[in-house]
Amino acid sequence: MNSQSLRWPSEGSADLWRGYHRGAEVAEVWPGAFVGNLISGWHWKLLSFSDSENLAATGDEDRDRYAAQSAASRAYFSHLG
């Protein structure tokens, strides 16, 4: 399995993170709806492939966002072989 990862540069306070590979945007990660002050889940999708997923939130926003970004990276690189 490929152990590469997409780059997820910070884009300020936006609720959308864009994943890049070789300068091209290839994935997106964003939080789901809020329940009170907590995010209910995290979503990711690949822009060039039909892959997407919704992940349950644990309440740790940094860890949850990282898990969604990691899942998107794994899915993307699995398509590349």
Secondary structure, 3 states (H helix, E strand, C coil): CCCCCCECCCCCCCCCEEEEECCEEEEEEEECCEECCEECEEEEEECCCCCEEEEECCCCHHHHHHHHHHHHHHHHHHHHC
